[in-house]
Each structure stands twice: as structure tokens, then as C-alpha cells.
Amino acid sequence: MDNLRSKIKAEYLFAAAVSAVMLILFVNRLVHGVETSDEAFYNSIGYRLIKGNIPFGDMWEVMATDSLIMAPFYLIRSIFVKDGEGLQLYSRICFMILNGIGAFGIFRYASRRIKGTYAFLTALLFWFNSPFQIYDFSYNNMANTFISLTICLMMMGFDEYKKRYFILMGIAMAFAILAYPTMIYFCVIFPVVILIRSRSLKGLKSCLLYAAGGIGTAVPVVIFIAAHTGFSGLIKNIQYILSSDTAHSLEAGHILYQIKDAFIFLTDPFSNFGIVFMIWVAAMTITAAVRKTRPAAICMTVLYPLVCGYFCAVQGGVKAVMNFIFCMIFIAPAAVFLSESGAARIREFILEFGLGLLVYFVLSFSTGGGPAQAINGLLFAAVASVIMMAESASSFSGPRLSSVMVYSLVIFAVASEILCFYRGVYRDDPYSKLNTRVESGLYKGLYTTADRKEHLEDLGALMASLEEKDESVMILYHCCYSYMMVDMTPKIPSTWGCFDVETYGFDNEEVFLTYLAEEDNIPDNVLIVDIPQRFDTAGQQKELYEPYYGRLIEFIEENYTYTGEFENGRSGKVIKYERETV
């Protein structure tokens, strides 16, 4: 008995030590890199809500409701910090907490299939996933967190029927929709799965509990928004938002095209990584299918994360982590062939894996980046494959050797994921060059290059000097991070700002003018931020937009007084307009 206790204690100590090392490596990478477009846009949505902007009222982003998920974190911060100092680092840390909820769901579900220490390490694979090297309050990231949690709760409900699982499932589903509204498709998909899986009155009861959890979460949200916009105003704004270019990805033709493209994109690892990767996947699957060669197949699949990690890390770039998760789904056929769990468990895995793929396809047509951006939707499918593989490896040739095999599998997977995270930095210099700590402003506490640090601090100081407290502001043209540098209320349909027709194929001028047609939506100030080209990561220069926004410029000139152009060190130029008073 004492030997058994010592063994269990040693396993937990080992898992804790590995987890601590992985966590230190991950957090070290998390504080490196500054991103001033996509990540700033995600956080500006939450910032808008605590400044008094309401989803579908003042905020016309399709995914504006994701601000409601960020709000508690930002409200807690606002008690202690009144400005944007260090907000970006704070947001990254808060997303670790939020994503930890999804990781806990993975752990609870996985621990029903595999040993607790294995399950905990597998949950790290989910917890540390950072699509596009952006580990923050992305609507894609949050949608994936809550949709994965929804699947886990449903599968646990199937294992052990308890009312709380299906009620919590409905709540998690509602949060997934708040994060990304097109997740609403799963409101129909999940009840169908429950009914087909249960085939009894219990299935109908489960659906009702699921609906109760979802509706109970959604109703207060609708009441909160409608209390500020009115139900008629809410419906009117939603209809316009869905009919405008901001929701172009929801058109029927676009959906069909993107679904077709998503199927084609599933072959991407083979074309990118070449013949060696193809041979490895084929050999792994074939040896797994032949009983006599199964030990060799288990060895190959245990090493598979290293193979994926190697190819993705060598490829590098901002998609390295996403491509790693993408490649990991090809472990699935081997996991099925190696499984000794019987037909019932294989059917469960096919359901898990299929729902994971479905998340990928829904994100493929509903996100502007298409399949390439939707790869993070495959995370649950990849994690399910690792769990299935760990089940198979657990029965391999004796307990001691099987433990080595499973620990190797999950540790290689997490370590490779973190390696890929280091190999790509989104819209900043490579990790090795990010050796200067930002000492003040929005990005305080993050590491970047010395010249970018100066730009951020200089721009932050300039914006603070131009702010008019208790007034509203529209910042043009595409400078999301500037909103969090001033203590002013944003007034703009989307902090993402403008698009030019040449680059994006559509523009937002009509949306801006429709928004400004409402007297309450006209801001007190307009700031045009024209940053230096060397710090531009997403086409933020004034000259890129002005040719496409003649009517918007005319509106500003007619309704505002030009008050000057301002510069500060490496800030770039900021042009200020104040609204004329009658």
C-alpha cells in the first residue's frame, strides 16, 4: 500500500513539475510581443462597454456582444486603475483565467477516459493554445473556449445523466454565441445530437434543460441591451448590421464557397510539409490498422506531436501554432485503429471529433479570414484525438512502459505547441529581438523592440495630452489601440475603423454615414492618427484611406473645427477636430 501511495505521489509531483515548467515558458512568451491591430481591436470592444457603449446600440460590430464576457474583468480593473495603463498585459492574463475554464472542462472530461495526471497535462494543450500567436480576448478564441466546454458538458451528460450538465451546457452555449454570434447554428445541432444519442424521453428532458440554461442566460442580455436601445432600435440596428458589408461573411454564396474551401484546406499540411509528412501519416495509420504492428504504431503516434511540432516550428510565422493544431487532427485515424475500448467508445470519439470538425466549418464561413483563421476551431478535435491515443497507449505492454508512452505523448504535444508559440510573433519582430520592456502606457509590462517601445510611449503621451475628459471621440482611420490611450467615450460604428476598397474589396463609408445620421452618435471630437510607416502593421496610414472616404471627410469639415496637427517623438502625426457648437 505504501509503495502504491508513493507511486501515486511521485506521478502527481512529476505532472506538477512538468506543468510548472510549461507554465513558466508560456508566460515568458506571453509577455513578449506587441500587437496594435487585431489584438487591440478585440480589447477595445470590451473597453467600449465599460465606457458606456452598448452592443448593437453604439457598437455595430457583429460580435459586439463578446464585450459582455470581458466586462467583469475590465470592471474589476476599473476599481483600481482608471486609465489604460498596462491594459494589454492585464487582458492577456485575464484570458488565461477565462481559457482556464475551458481547460478545466477538458480535464474533467478527459479524467473519465484517462488517468488524472494524463488528463491534466492534456488540458494544458487546450489552455496554452494561441491561434495566430494572439492569446487574448479574441472572439474566435472565446467562442472556441465555450463551444469546447459545451461539447465536454454534453459528453459528460451522456456518461452520467445529471441535470446540471445540460443546464451548464446551455449556459456555455449562450456564452459561445455572445463571443461569436454565428455559433447560434449549434443551438439546433446540439439538440439533434442529444435526441439521436439518447433516443428516449430522457433525451427530450435533456434538451429542455439545455434550452433553459441557454435562454436563462440570453434573456438578461437582451433586456440589458434593449433597455438602452429599445426593442425597435435593437431590431433596426441588427437588421442594418447584418445587411451591411460588415457582415459580408454571412451571405449564402460566401458560405457555400468557404465550406468548399474548408474541405480543400484540410489537405494543406500535406502540400506545405511535403512527402515526408505524407509518408509519416500513411505509415502511422497503416501500422495502426494491422494488429501485429500495433506496438510500432503506438510508438509512431507518441512521437507524432514531435513531427508536427518540427514541421510547424521550421515553417515558423504567425500561423505556426494554428498549423500545429491543424496537423494534430491527423492522429485521429490511428487513434481509432489502436483503440481497444470497443465500438461504443469509438462511436463516442467519432461524435467528439465530428463536432470538433463542425466548429471548424462554421468558423470557416463566418470569420473574415476563412479556413486559415478557422483552424483553431479544430482544437477540440485535436484534444479528443490525444485523449483517444492516450487511452490506447495506456494498455501498451505493461504499466510502467505505458506510463512512459502516455506521458511522452502529452508532454511532446504541449512542448511542441509552446515551441511553435515562440517561433511566431504576430506583427512584431521575432522573439529574440523583443528585449525592451515598455515602461508606461497601454502596453506597459510587455517586451518589444526599442524603437517600437518609443513609438508606443510617445503616442500614448500625445493622445493623453489631447483627450477631452467626459467627451466622446471618433479616431480614424484604423487605429484601434488609440481608443485605450484616452479617457474618452468612443463614438464609432466599429473601432476597427475603415477599409479601403482596393485592399478589402469593400468599404465602411456608408456604415459610418448611417451611424452619424443619428444625432446621439455624433462624437464631440475626431482624431486622425497617422502613424509612421515602419510601425504600421495593418495599413493604418492616413493616405491609404482618404481617397475612399470623401463624404466622411466632407462631413468632418462641415461639422467640426480643425484645431491642429500634433507630434511627439516617434508618435507620428495626430490631427484633431472639435465639434462646432451653435
C-alpha positions, -999 to +999 in steps of 0.1 A: +000+000+000+028+024+009+045+016-024+013+024-043+009+057-024+045+066-031+040+059-068+008+080-070+025+108-051+055+106-075+032+108-105+015+139-092+048+155-084+061+147-119+029+161-135+031+192-113+068+198-122+062+194-159+032+217-157+052+244-138+080+243-164+054+246-193+036+274-175+068+294-169+078+290-206+043+300-217+040+331-195+075+342-206+064+341-242+031+357-233+047+390-222+068+393-254+054+410-285+032+440-291+002+439-315-016+471-324-043+460-348-062+427-342-055+423-305-061+459-299-094+456-317-105+427-295-098+446-263-112+478-275-146+462-277-146+453-240-132+488-232-161+504-251-186+486-229-172+499-196-171+534-212-208+533-217-211+519-253-239+493-258-237+463-282-259+469-313-266+504-300-234+524-300-213+494-311-221+480-346-196+451-347-213+418-355-195+403-325-201+433-301-217+410-275-184+395-267-178+427-247-202+413-221-178+384-214-148+408-210-168+433-189-164+417-154-126+416-159-125+452-170-149+464-144-128+448-116-097+466-130-115+499-133-119+499-095-082+501-090-069+516-123-087+545-140-068+547-173-054+523-199-020+518-182-009+482-187-043+471-201-030+448-228-009+427-204-038+426-180-061+414-208-037+386-217-036+374-181-074+376-178-078+355-209-056+328-192-081+328-164-111+326-188-095+299-210-087+280-178-125+274-175-124+256-209-092+237-198-109+226-166-138+213-187-113+193-208-096+180-176-129+169-161-140+152-193-106+136-200-102+123-165-132+100-172-112+084-200-076+085-188-056+089-156-059+122-138-023+132-143-026+124-181-058+144-182-043+174-165-013+176-189-038+171-219-058+201-206-026+222-209-027+216-246-061+234-247-051+260-221-020+271-239-034+272-274-027+306-290-041+309-326-022+335-347+001+340-316-027+362-301-035+349-266-062+374-256-099+382-257-103+373-294-140+365-302-126+334-321-106+323-290-136+328-266-160+311-290-137+281-291-133+281-253-171+280-247-181+257-276-154+232-264-168+234-229-203+229-243-192+197-260-174+184-228-205+191-207-228+173-232-204+142-234-203+141-196-240+143-195-242+112-218-217+094-194-236+102-163-270+117-166-273+147-142-295+177-148-266+202-140-246+190-170-273+200-195-281+233-178-245+242-177-242+231-213-269+256-223-251+284-203-218+276-220-236+276-254-251+310-247-216+324-239-202+309-271-229+328-290-221+360-271-185+355-282-193+348-318-230+351-329-227+325-357-222+298-330-260+301-329-261+273-356-252+249-327-284+258-309-300+235-335-272+210-339-267+201-302-304+192-295-304+170-326-273+152-313-288+148-278-321+133-292-303+109-316-278+099-289-304+094-262-334+080-282-356+083-251-377+106-230-345+114-211-331+130-243-361+153-245-357+163-209-320+170-215-329+193-244-353+212-222-327+216-195-302+227-222-327+253-235-334+265-200-297+272-194-293+290-227-325+311-225-319+319-189-285+334-199-297+351-231-328+369-217-310+392-193-286+401-221-314+410-244-331+430-217-299+449-209-293+459-245-330+467-252-332+488-221-307+512-237-316+509-274-353+500-271-365+468-288-374+485-320-340+502-321-322+470-313-340+452-342-334+481-366-297+482-359-293+444-361-310+443-394-288+471-408-256+455-394-264+421-410-272+438-443-240+459-444-206+450-456-195+444-420-215+411-422-205+401-457-193+367-445-229+356-437-241+358-474-253+324-488-229+324-517-199+332-494-209+304-470-210+278-497-177+290-512-160+289-478-173+255-469-159+241-501-126+259-494-126+245-459-126+209-473-098+217-497-078+234-469-078+202-449-051+189-473-029+219-465-003+202-442+004+176-470+011+203-496+030+225-471+052+199-454+057+176-483+063+140-489+079+132-455+048+142-437+026+123-461+047+091-456+046+095-418+008+099-416+003+070-440+027+047-422+012+056-388-023+048-400-014+016-418+006+001-389-022+010-365-047-009-387-027-041-386-029-058-352+006-073-354+022-039-359+002-020-333+032-016-309+051+002-337+021+023-345+018+034-308+054+044-308+049+063-341+018+082-328+035+090-295+063+107-315+038+123-338+035+156-319+073+160-323+069+155-360+041+181-362+060+205-340+092+202-360+075+210-393+054+238-379+083+253-360+106+252-390+078+268-410+075+295-383+055+326-388+023+337-371+004+305-381+028+281-365+006+272-335-025+270-356-008+247-381+004+225-353-032+220-341-043+215-377-017+187-382-026+171-349-060+161-361-044+135-384-036+114-354-073+105-353-074+075-377-045+059-358-063+065-325-094+048-338-075+017-352-055+014-319-084+017-296-092-014-275-123+003-259-149-013-281-174+000-307-193+022-282-162+042-272-152+046-309-186+059-317-183+084-289-149+095-302-163+099-338-190+121-323-165+142-304-142+145-334-171+152-358-184+181-336-148+195-335-147+194-373-181+211-374-168+240-353-140+244-379-165+245-408-188+271-390-159+293-382-146+289-418-176+306-433-184+331-405-149+346-400-134+371-424-101+350-426-119+319-438-105+284-432-070+297-424-083+316-395-108+289-385-081+263-378-084+270-340-118+255-343-101+221-347-086+224-312-113+202-296-109+176-323-071+175-318-075+172-280-101+144-284-076+126-306-049+129-280-072+116-253-082+086-275-045+080-283-036+081-246-063+055-239-047+032-264-012+038-252-023+032-216-027-005-224+006-009-241+030-036-228+029-032-190+020-003-167+055+013-165+061+014-202+025+025-209+030+054-185+062+065-203+043+063-236+014+084-225+034+110-206+057+113-237+027+118-260+011+146-240+043+163-230+056+163-266+023+178-276+023+206-251+060+213-256+057+214-294+028+238-291+048+262-269+078+259-293+056+270-321+044+299-300+080+310-296+086+306-333+060+332-344+052+367-331+022+384-346+030+417-363+061+423-343+098+413-346+110+378-338+111+367-302+149+370-300+147+408-308+120+416-282+143+427-254+130+461-244+103+465-217+076+491-222+076+512-191+044+532-194+011+534-212-013+508-227+014+482-234+033+486-200+049+454-190+053+439-225+086+434-243+092+447-278+119+464-298+134+497-285+121+518-314+086+504-311+086+510-274+094+546-280+066+549-306+040+534-282+051+556-252+053+588-273+019+581-289+003+573-256+016+606-241+004+626-271-030+610-270-034+617-233-025+654-238-052+657-265-080+640-246-111+658-235-125+641-204-162+634-203-164+639-241-167+614-269-143+607-297-140+590-331-105+580-340-096+574-377-087+557-397-077+523-384-060+528-351-079+506-326-052+509-298-056+547-296-090+543-280-075+528-249-049+556-247-075+582-240-101+587-212-129+595-237-160+576-247-157+560-282-184+570-307-179+550-339-197+520-355-166+499-351-132+506-336-117+486-364-123+518-384-122+520-421-114+497-450-102+507-485-119+492-515-086+484-532-073+462-503-105+447-489-130+448-518-155+468-498-155+499-476-173+512-445-181+547-455-218+541-459-219+525-424-201+555-409-225+579-425-256+559-414-242+558-379-235+595-379-271+603-392-282+598-356-276+629-335-266+609-304-239+591-324-220+622-335-188+624-314-175+656-298-140+651-312-124+635-342-087+624-341-069+612-372-039+592-362-013+589-389+014+566-375+049+562-391+050+536-418+077+515-400+053+508-372+023+502-394+011+466-393-023+468-409-024+497-434-031+525-408-017+555-427-040+584-435-031+584-472-044+548-476-079+558-466-086+593-476-091+585-513-120+563-504-137+584-478-146+617-495-180+620-480-168+612-445-141+639-448-167+663-460-189+655-430-160+663-406-151+695-424-187+707-423-194+698-386-160+702-369-133+728-363-098+719-372-076+726-341-042+715-354-017+687-361+004+674-332+035+652-330+056+638-301+089+620-307+081+588-327+044+591-322+035+600-357+011+628-365-023+633-348-048+657-364-076+670-341-110+683-349-136+695-323-173+697-330-187+731-337-212+744-312-242+765-322 
